[in-house]
Amino acid sequence: MKRRGRFLTTLLTALGMAAMVAPSTAAAAPSADTASVRRTQYLASNPEGGDLACTESRRIYLASGSYNWGLRIGGNQWVTRDMSLGAGWYRWQSCLNPEYGDYIHTSTLVPENPDWDAAATSRTSVVNSSGTYTWGSFLDPRF
């Protein structure tokens, strides 16, 4: 009986301590995750031209707020635009156009709300060595 009492006391103490250190979900502020559209494919260094390559078009619901919008190829990424968006549904896509030794990398965001304007961001990207790369764009909420 004495052994059982010690076990219960130890168990209740451990549970009480765990409850004290467990984070409170009510107190934690919600944060939105970074979203992305991506494609993995072979890219040539110094392309002379070729076919435009695009990610699958993605329909995404975005909360109202400020976002960093950027582009990435392989391990490199760049924030190319900081913008405020209204809450709603958007159609999002990124494309690479090989041209004159580099790639013109463009991403578009088209709101389904007909009263809002579409947006785009782009930059020239260089691939130093030919190979398989994952590329695309990301939206990083700043709230």
C-alpha positions as CSV (number, residue, x, y, z in Angstrom):
1,M,0.0,0.0,0.0
2,K,2.9,2.3,0.9
3,R,4.5,1.7,-2.5
4,R,1.3,2.4,-4.4
5,G,0.8,5.7,-2.5
6,R,4.3,6.8,-3.5
7,F,3.6,5.9,-7.1
8,L,0.4,7.9,-7.2
9,T,2.1,10.9,-5.5
10,T,5.0,10.8,-8.0
11,L,2.6,10.4,-10.9
12,L,0.4,13.3,-9.8
13,T,3.5,15.5,-9.2
14,A,4.8,14.7,-12.7
15,L,1.4,15.5,-14.3
16,G,1.2,18.8,-12.4
17,M,4.7,19.8,-13.5
18,A,4.0,18.9,-17.1
19,A,0.8,21.0,-17.0
20,M,2.9,24.0,-15.6
21,V,5.5,23.8,-18.4
22,A,3.1,23.0,-21.3
23,P,2.5,25.9,-23.6
24,S,-0.9,27.5,-23.4
25,T,-2.6,27.3,-26.8
26,A,-5.0,30.1,-25.8
27,A,-2.1,32.4,-25.1
28,A,-0.1,31.6,-28.3
29,A,-0.6,34.1,-31.2
30,P,-1.5,32.3,-34.4
31,S,1.1,32.7,-37.2
32,A,0.6,31.9,-40.9
33,D,3.0,29.6,-42.7
34,T,5.1,30.5,-45.8
35,A,3.3,29.3,-48.9
36,S,5.0,28.3,-52.2
37,V,4.6,27.1,-55.8
38,R,7.4,25.0,-57.0
39,R,8.7,22.8,-59.8
40,T,11.7,20.5,-60.1
41,Q,13.4,20.1,-63.4
42,Y,16.7,20.1,-65.3
43,L,18.0,23.6,-66.0
44,A,21.0,24.3,-68.3
45,S,23.6,26.9,-67.3
46,N,23.8,29.7,-69.9
47,P,20.7,28.8,-71.8
48,E,20.4,30.4,-75.3
49,G,16.6,30.2,-75.3
50,G,13.9,27.6,-75.2
51,D,10.5,26.8,-74.0
52,L,8.9,28.8,-71.1
53,A,8.5,26.5,-68.0
54,C,5.8,27.2,-65.4
55,T,4.7,25.7,-62.1
56,E,1.2,24.3,-61.8
57,S,-1.2,27.2,-61.2
58,R,-2.3,27.2,-57.6
59,R,-5.5,28.5,-56.2
60,I,-4.8,29.9,-52.7
61,Y,-6.8,31.7,-50.0
62,L,-4.7,34.5,-48.4
63,A,-5.5,36.4,-45.2
64,S,-5.5,40.1,-45.2
65,G,-2.0,41.5,-44.4
66,S,1.5,42.2,-45.4
67,Y,3.6,39.6,-47.3
68,N,7.1,39.2,-48.6
69,W,6.9,37.8,-52.1
70,G,10.0,36.2,-53.5
71,L,11.6,33.8,-56.0
72,R,13.9,30.9,-55.5
73,I,16.1,28.6,-57.6
74,G,17.9,25.7,-55.8
75,G,19.3,27.0,-52.5
76,N,19.0,30.7,-53.5
77,Q,16.0,32.8,-52.7
78,W,15.3,36.5,-53.0
79,V,12.5,38.7,-51.6
80,T,11.5,40.7,-54.6
81,R,8.4,42.5,-53.4
82,D,6.8,43.5,-50.1
83,M,3.0,44.0,-50.5
84,S,-0.3,44.2,-48.7
85,L,-3.1,41.9,-49.8
86,G,-6.8,41.8,-49.1
87,A,-8.3,38.6,-47.8
88,G,-9.6,36.4,-50.6
89,W,-8.9,33.8,-53.3
90,Y,-6.0,34.2,-55.7
91,R,-4.5,32.2,-58.7
92,W,-0.7,32.0,-58.3
93,Q,1.9,30.8,-60.7
94,S,5.7,31.1,-61.4
95,C,7.5,30.8,-64.8
96,L,11.1,30.6,-66.1
97,N,12.0,31.9,-69.5
98,P,15.5,30.9,-70.6
99,E,17.0,33.7,-72.6
100,Y,20.5,34.9,-73.5
101,G,22.5,33.0,-70.8
102,D,20.1,33.4,-67.9
103,Y,16.5,32.9,-66.9
104,I,13.8,35.6,-66.6
105,H,11.9,34.4,-63.5
106,T,8.4,35.8,-63.1
107,S,5.6,35.1,-60.6
108,T,2.0,36.3,-61.0
109,L,-0.8,36.6,-58.4
110,V,-4.3,37.1,-59.8
111,P,-7.1,37.9,-57.4
112,E,-10.5,36.4,-58.0
113,N,-12.0,39.6,-56.8
114,P,-12.7,41.6,-60.1
115,D,-12.2,44.9,-58.3
116,W,-8.5,44.1,-57.5
117,D,-5.5,44.3,-59.8
118,A,-3.3,41.4,-60.6
119,A,0.3,41.6,-59.4
120,A,3.7,40.3,-60.7
121,T,7.3,40.1,-59.5
122,S,10.3,39.1,-61.5
123,R,14.1,39.0,-61.6
124,T,16.9,37.7,-63.8
125,S,18.3,34.4,-62.3
126,V,21.6,32.7,-63.3
127,V,22.2,29.0,-63.0
128,N,26.0,28.4,-62.7
129,S,26.0,24.7,-63.5
130,S,23.5,22.6,-65.3
131,G,21.5,20.2,-63.2
132,T,18.2,19.5,-61.6
133,Y,16.8,22.4,-59.6
134,T,13.7,23.1,-57.6
135,W,12.5,26.6,-58.4
136,G,9.4,28.8,-57.9
137,S,8.1,31.5,-55.7
138,F,7.0,32.0,-52.1
139,L,4.7,34.2,-50.0
140,D,5.9,34.8,-46.5
141,P,3.2,36.4,-44.3
142,R,4.6,39.2,-42.1
143,F,1.9,38.8,-39.4
